Amino acid sequence: MEETRLRSSFIYLANAVNDLRGNWLRLALAIAPLVIAAGVCLLPDAVNLQYEVVHTFRPGLHSVAGASSWGAWPSAALRAAPRPFPHWSVVVLHLLGAAVTLAVNLVGLCALQRIRGGKRAGSLLGELAAVYRRSGQLAKAFAWVVVLQWLATLIGFILLVVPGLLAYVWLYFAQYALICDERRGWEALLHSRQLLRGLFLKVAVRIVVFFAVSSGFNSWAGGVFFAVSLVLGGVGLVTGLLWAAVLVVDLLAVSVLYATMVFVLAAGLRLYEDLALAQRAGASAVAAITATASLSRQAT
């Protein structure tokens, strides 16, 4: 039986670029509500930031000579003043933001599956409704698969770092198995592990390259947004609309992050399709060999 040959990492990335370039409007429309939701979750931080900046530079809040003022910044007066949003609400919204980020995987995979399957609604709004309808149908199963992934990976890292990394790679395609092949719960995890049988190193190298490229892009984008935030922050401080400036930067940064996530998902989907195809081809070859052997025994 011939050894399974996978395409290079950059071929998968190039194919992902083609998927995004030809369908960027569909994918942008699919993740746009999630970008807005994540921006809303970050808004309390922006409002609290404006509050702290305004009160820090308020005349008379600090004394010029006392080390107790600048040495213990922020001052006791500032610490005692209540923030517009309490700490617990910010924490809750951060958790909701993490859930929104996780939902990008679900919505992105559902959108990409429709693209790869050649499915298209009559309008962009119809396409958006189809993607979110499919996402809603799989939301509970998706959440359970993610929990199982995290638990298995966490247990691996608790034991040792290496088992955690092995578990992460073995279970990497569990979400793909759910979206593409309707494999739920433990079946999705076992299917992901089965796909990597005999191909672990090849697949692991490609996954590392995917994330290296996306991390490098996000690092450059992060530097750009930091520079932009300095300009918008100064404008916002002067105009009294610092929260709006921070919110704009947050929305732009979240948009780039989510777009990069979809890019990695698209490359991973291409790789998953090749692995699934190789598994089916291998199963067919084994079945053919078994059938031939049976006929030979009957002939003798």
N, C-alpha and C positions, 0 to 999 in steps of 0.2 A: 504494500500500500504506500502511495506517495506521501511524503511529508507535507503537512499543511504549510502553505506559503502565504504570509500576510504582507500587505503592502507596507511601505516605509511610513514612518510617523508623519513626515511632511506631505506625503501623498494624501493621507487622511485629513490633514489640516487644510490642504489646498482644496480638497473636495468639500470640506465644511465651508470654506470661503465661497465656493460656488453655490452651495445650498443657501447661504445667507444672502449673497448678492442677488440671486434671482428671486428671492422671496422676502426681502428685508422689510417691506411694508407689512406683510402678514405677521411676521415675527415681532416687529415693533409694536403693532397694534395689540398683539397678544400679551406682551409684557408691560405695556404702558400702564394699565391699572395697578400692577404690582409696584411699578416705580413710584407712582403717586402715593400708594399706600405706605411704602417705605419712607417716602419723604415726610408724610404726615407723622409717622412714628418718630422721626428725628426732629420734628418741629419744636417740641418742648425743650430739647437741649438748646436750640437756637434762641428761644425766648429767654430761658434762664441765663444764657451767655450774655445776651444784651442787658439783662437786668444787672448782672454782676459787673459788666463793663461800665454801665452808667453810674452805679453806686460807687465803684472804685474811684472814678475820676470826678465824683461830685465834690464841689468846693467845700472845704472844712471837714471832710471825712478823715483826712490824714493830717497829722502834724508834721511840720518840716523837721524838727529836731528829735525826737523820740525814736529810739530804736524799736520801741514797742509798736510803732505804726507800720513802717515799711519792713522791719525785720520780721514781723509776725503777720504779713499780708496773707489773706485778707484780714481786715481788722475785726475786732469783736463786734462792732456795730454792724458790719456787713454780714458777719456770720449769724448774728441774732435776727437780722431781718428775714422774713419769710420769702422764699422764692415763689414766683407765680405758679410753678408746678412742683409739688413735693417730690422727694426722692423716690418714694414707692411708685408713683405714677410713671416716672421716667423709666424705672426698672421694668414695669409691666409693658410699657410701649417698646422697650428694647427687646423683650421676649417676643412681642407681636412682630417686631421687625425681623427677628430671626425666623419666625414662622413664615413670613412673607417671602424671605429669601429662599427658604426651602420650597415654597410653592412655585418658585421660578423653575425648579427642576421638573416638577410635574407638568406645569403649563407648557414649558419649553419642549419637553419630550412629546407631549400630545400634539403640539403644533408641528414639530419636526416629523413625527410619524405620518401625519396627514400629507406633508410635503413629499416625503419619500414614497408614500403610497399613491401619489398622484391624485389625492382627493382635493376638491376645491368647491367651496360654496359659491352661490351666484353673486354674492357681494362681500365686501370686507366685513361688514357687520354680521352677515350670516356666517362667515368664517370664524369670527370672534366668538359667536354664540356656539358654534360647533366645537371649538377648542375647549371652551369653558364647560360646556355640557359634558364632554368626555372627561375633563379633569374632575368635575364634581362626582361623576360615577365612580372614579377610581381613587378619590381622596382618602377614604378610610383604609383601603387596601394599601395605598401608597404610604400612608403614615405608619402602618404596621410594619411594612418592609423596611422603612427607614429606622424604626426603633430596633428591629432585629439586627440590622446592619451595625448600628451604633453599639448595641450591647455586645455583639460578637467582637467588634474591633476593640472596644474598651476592655473587655476581658483579656484579649490578646496583649494589649499594652500593659495591663496590670501584671500579667505573668512576666512578660519581657517585651522589649521594644520590637524585636524581630517578629514574634508571633502576631503582634498588632499590625505590623506592616503587611505580613502575609495575608492576614484576614481582610485587610482593606482591599488588597488587589484581588483576592479570590472573590469577594462579594461586590466588586465594583459594578458589575453589570446586573445586579439584582433589580434595580429600578427599571432598567431597559427591558428585562424579562417580563416585568409586570405590564408595562405599557405596550410592548410589541407582541408578546405572546400570552398575555393573560395568566401568567404564572404568579400565584399569590402566596404570601407568607413564606414559610420555610421552603416551599417549592421554588420560589424565585431565587433564594440564596443558594440552594443546591444546584439549580440550573446554571447560575453564574459560575459556581465552582467547577461544574462539569465542563463548561466551555473552555476553561483554562487548562484542562488536563493535557499535559505534555507541551503546553505552550506558555507556561507561566512567565519565563524570562522574557520571551518576545513581547507578550502583552504588557508586562510590567514596564519595560523600556518605553513602549509607546505611551503609556499613561504618564510616565515621568516627563516625557517630552511635551505632552499636551499641557501639563500644568506648568512646566518651565516657561513655555511660550506665553501662556496666559498671565503668569505671575510677572514676567518681564514687562508685558504690555501694561498691566495694572500699575506697576511701579512707575513707569514713565507717565502714565495718565495721572497718577497720584501727585507726582511732582508738578505737573502742569496745573492741576486743580489747586494745589497749595499756593502757587504763585498767583493764580486768579483770585483765590480767597483773600490774599493780602490786599489786593486792589479793591475788591468789592467790600471787604471788611472795613477799609478806611472810608470808602464812600458811605457805607451803611452807618458807620459811627458818626460821621458828620451830619448825615440827614436824619438820624434817629431811627433808621430802618435796618439796623444790623441783623435782626432776625430774618428779614426778607432776603438780605444778601447771603446769609449762611444757608438759608433754605434753598436758594437757587444753586449754590455750589453743591449742596447735598444731593439735590435732584440730578445734577449733571454727573456727579461721581457715582451715584447709584445706577444711573443709566448705563454708564460704561462698565460697571461691575456686572450688571445683569446681562448686558450684551456679550461680555466675555464668557460668562457662564453658559449662555446659549451656544456660543461658538465651540466651547469644549464639549458640550452635549452633542452637537452635530458631528464632531469628529469621533466621539465615542460611539454614536449610533452607527456610523459607517463601519467602525471596527466590530461592533456587536453583530452587524449583519454578516460580515465576512466570517466571524467565528461560528455563527449559527449555520451558515451555509456549509462551512467545512465540517461541522458536526453531522449535518444531514447527509453530506456526501460520504463521510466515513461510515455512518450507519448503513447506508445503501450498499457500500462496498462489502461490508461484513455480511450483510444479508445475502448478497449475491454469492459470496464465497461459500457461505453455509449451504445455500441451495444447491450449488454445484457439487459440493462434497456429498450431499445426500443423494443426488442423482447418480454420482459415481458409485456409491456403495450399492445402490439398487441395481446398477448395471452388472456389477460383479456377482 
